[in-house]
Amino acid sequence: MARSIDQQIAETQAKLARLKQRQKASETRRKIIVGSVVISNALKEPEKARALAALLRRAVTREVDQKELVGLIEDLDQAAANAAPREDRS
């Protein structure tokens, strides 16, 4: 028995919804991976730690997000502070 047009539309919409869900999950995974690499690298390199902490302070504006990042920003500040003092190049 042939499917009605309404059934075909419903099936296509369901397939589209599944594809969108997979796309969103893939984007989320990418963000997690990139974030992990950036944080790990920044914690090892003082200049990058300073830059990332400054970026987070400037770019993260929602209070709930700021509260979530307090510990990370403290860790980045500590990594930046542990750097050897810069030499005067004058």
Buried (B, 14 or more C-beta within 10 A) or exposed (E): EEEEEEEEEEEEEEEEEEEEEEEEEEEEEEEEEEEEEEBEEBBEBBEBBBBBBEEBBEEBEEEEEEEEBEEBBEBBBEBBEEEEEEEEEE
